[in-house]
Amino acid sequence: MSEERPGAEVRGDGGALVRGLAALKRAMYRGGRPNAFMRWWNRLDALVYGGRWLSPGHAAVLKVVGRRSGKLTSVPVAVTRYRGADFLVSMLGPGASWVCNVRAAGGRAVLRRQGRESSIRLEEVPAGHRAEILRRYLAGAPGARPHLGLGPSSPLPEFRRIAPEHPVFRIHEL
């Protein structure tokens, strides 16, 4: 029997395994920044997500000018569709490099999806309007769940509680 949750092993729900994997995922982004392995993995994702054939429909690569380097930086992202609009969510919070770069660039960026690049403007969504978008995001990006600490079936008030900690941007194609 599990000390943390009696019956977990008997039911065979894998709860301990899921908690362990979530902790590992959070550790790979300690301090809101990817460790060396995840930086390598993100580069690989950026190659796959920017391609035409292997890329999942929600996957994309965000390209934005670095606020310090002035060089174009690329980061893999999951695009969330909600009420007819597309959104980007920061699973790592407001200190994520891409969020800081987008803000410094006045929202101007490039999005590469399924082999096609588009110039975009990202408009930050006020915290009071983020809850349902965050819920939809977690339904399509399960890898983000350990960072937000919720699942897509969590109650909406829980999403409202974490909304100020996770910037959401609406995508406008130019």
N, C-alpha and C positions, 0 to 999 in steps of 0.2 A: 504494500500500500504506500502511496505517496504521502509524505509528511505535509506538503503544501496543500494538496487537495485530495482528501480521502476519496477513493473510488476511481481516480483517474486511470489507474492501470487496469482495474477490473473492467471498466467500461471500454477501454481501448480507444479513447478519444484522442490520444496523442497530445494532450494538453501540455505535458512537460516538454515534449519535443518542440511544440509551437512556441512556448515561452522561451525556450533556449535559443531557437533560431531568431526570434524577435530581439533578444538581448544581443546576439551576435551582430545582427544588422545595425542596431543602435551603436554598438561599439565601433563598427566600421566607419561611422560618421560622428565620432566623438567630438564634441565642441562645435558641431554644426558644419564640419568640414570632412570630406572623404579622406580616409587614410591612403597609403600608397597603393594598396591592392585595389581599392575602390576607384581611385583615379585612373588606374589602368583599365578596370572594368568599364568605367564610364566612357573612356576613349573607344573601346570596342563597341559599346552600345551606340555611340554616336555614328560609327561607321555603318552599323546595321540599320539603325533607325533612319538614317539619311538615304538609304538605298530604296530602290523602287520595288523589288520583289520580296525581300525577306522581312520587311518592316511591318509590325502589327499596325492596324488602322489608327490606333490612338497614339502611337509612338511618333516622335518628331525630334529634331535637333534645333535648339535655339542658338542663334548666333548673335552675339552682341559685343560691342566694343568694350574692352576692359577699362575700367575707370582709372586705373593706375598705369597700366602698360600701354594703353592706346591700341593694343592689338585685338584682332577679332578673336573671341573665345567661343567655343562650342560646348554645349552641355545637352545630354539627352533629357527629354522631358516627356511627360504624358499629357496629351491634350484631352480635356474633359468637355464633353458636349452637354449643355444644359439649356433647355428652353430655346433651342434654335441658335445658340451662340457657343463659341469655343472659348475655353479658359485654360490658363496655366496656374498651377498651385505650387507653392513652395513647401515641400514636406519638411524642410530643415529650418523654416522660419524666416524672419526678416533679415537675418544676418548672412543668408546664403549669398555667395558671390554673384550668382546670376541676378538675384533680386537687386543687390546694390548696384550692379552694372546697368541694369535696365532703368533704375531710378536715375542714375547719373546721365544716362543717354536720353532722358526725356521720354522714355517708353519706346524709342525707335530700336528695331531689331529685324532680324531675318529668321523665318521659320522654314525649315526644310522637312517636308513630309512626302513620303513615298516617291522620292526622286525629284520633287519639284520645290523650288525655292520661291518664297514670297516675302516681300517687304511688308512689315507689320508695324503697328503701333499698339503697345500694351497699355491698357487703362486699368489702374488699380481699383478694385472693387472695395467699397467701404466695409468694415468689419461686420456691420449689422446686416449685410446682404450676402454673407459668405456661407452660412451654415448648410444650406441645401446643395450648394456647389461642392463643398468639402465632402459631403456624404456621397455625392455622385462620383467624385474623384476617387474615393476609397473603394468604390465598387469596381472601378476599372483599373486601379493601380494598387494591387494588394501588397506590393513591396513597400508602399508608403505607410501601411498600417502601424508598424512598430514605432514610427516617428510621430504619428499623431496620437497614438494610444487608444484608438477607437476602431470599430469595424463599421461596415456600411449599414448594419442594422441597429447601431446604437441610437438612442433617443436623440431627437433633434436638439433639445436643450444642451446636450453634451457638445454638439457641434457648435452651438452658439458660444459656449464657454471657451472653446479653444480657438474660435475664429480670429480674435485679435493677434494670435501668435503665428498664424499661417497666411501670408499674403496670397491673394488671388488676383489674377490679371485677366481682363477680357481682351481677346485678340481681335483687332481690327485690321483687315487687309488693306493695304494702300494701293 
